[in-house]
Amino acid sequence: MKIWGAGTGRTLRPIWVAEELGLEYEFAPIGPRTGETQSESYTQMTRKQKVPFLVDGDVRLSESVAISRYLIANYPHEAVWAPKTPIEVAKEDEWTCYIYGELDETSLYVMRRHGDLAAIYGGSAEIVQSAKAYAERHLGIIAHYLEGQSHVMPQGFGLADILLVSCLDWARFYGVCVPESLLTYRNNIAARPAYRKAMQINFKEFENLEQIMGG
Ligand SMILES: N[C@@H](CCC(=O)N[C@@H](CS)C(=O)NCC(=O)O)C(=O)O
């Protein structure tokens, strides 16, 4: 098994899953926009030229959610809850799609595109501000849903938590206002050894890592 990609909230997810499941894997810590995703050999594996990417025997997968879901389903482990019935799958999907769609892509990545990556996608303070407000609205909805619950799925720690915590860290990094109750939720999950190990692996170059992990 080999996992490509380091340095972003998206690359963290499959590494975190692999650590939770106790998998052995080779790691290629290539970063976005370093030229490494544009190499001929990488492009042959994935024309998307994006990280993360997984090869597991004959299986080749892009997309952080798809990779994480595949690993959890294919290498079941008591550390990570996996949905089994159609309703469990749908309920988990309801939250993973929501967190990925509304927080990751529609809010945080939009802030990145028109903030940090302004040289490529065009800068706009107005769009960044609007995406931040949008994130805050949906964080409020998630905080309300999570009242009295320690995990997104009542059955226990799973894929939706990995997605949510990776988005909460990203949101805090971008100065998005995260409700206190979500910070408590996040800090409980961030105490997991697999999270802490995955953060060290994924953000090796990052100077303020302890600050981010500490909450
Ligand atoms: N939907 C994809 C997004 C992957 C993605 O956009 N990765 C970024 C890094 S966070 C990347 O590789 N960017 C390089 C590029 O666009 O050239 C996922 O969740 O894996």
The ligand as a MOL file (V3000), in Angstrom:
LIG
                    3D

  0  0  0     0  0            999 V3000
M  V30 BEGIN CTAB
M  V30 COUNTS 20 19 0 0 0
M  V30 BEGIN ATOM
M  V30 1 N -11.5840 16.5620 -3.7740 0
M  V30 2 C -10.2000 16.2380 -3.6430 0
M  V30 3 C -9.3990 17.5170 -3.6780 0
M  V30 4 C -7.9450 17.2360 -3.8700 0
M  V30 5 C -7.1730 18.5240 -4.0220 0
M  V30 6 O -7.6600 19.5460 -4.5550 0
M  V30 7 N -5.9520 18.4940 -3.5720 0
M  V30 8 C -5.1220 19.6830 -3.6370 0
M  V30 9 C -4.3640 19.8230 -2.3370 0
M  V30 10 S -5.4570 20.0810 -0.9870 0
M  V30 11 C -4.1110 19.5140 -4.7560 0
M  V30 12 O -3.5850 18.4410 -4.9590 0
M  V30 13 N -3.8640 20.5650 -5.5010 0
M  V30 14 C -2.8850 20.5510 -6.5120 0
M  V30 15 C -3.3320 21.2270 -7.7430 0
M  V30 16 O -4.5310 21.5940 -7.8380 0
M  V30 17 O -2.4870 21.3870 -8.6040 0
M  V30 18 C -9.9450 15.4550 -2.3410 0
M  V30 19 O -10.6790 15.6440 -1.3560 0
M  V30 20 O -9.0030 14.6540 -2.3100 0
M  V30 END ATOM
M  V30 BEGIN BOND
M  V30 1 1 1 2
M  V30 2 1 2 3
M  V30 3 1 2 18
M  V30 4 1 3 4
M  V30 5 1 4 5
M  V30 6 2 5 6
M  V30 7 1 5 7
M  V30 8 1 7 8
M  V30 9 1 8 9
M  V30 10 1 8 11
M  V30 11 1 9 10
M  V30 12 2 11 12
M  V30 13 1 11 13
M  V30 14 1 13 14
M  V30 15 1 14 15
M  V30 16 2 15 16
M  V30 17 1 15 17
M  V30 18 2 18 19
M  V30 19 1 18 20
M  V30 END BOND
M  V30 END CTAB
M  END
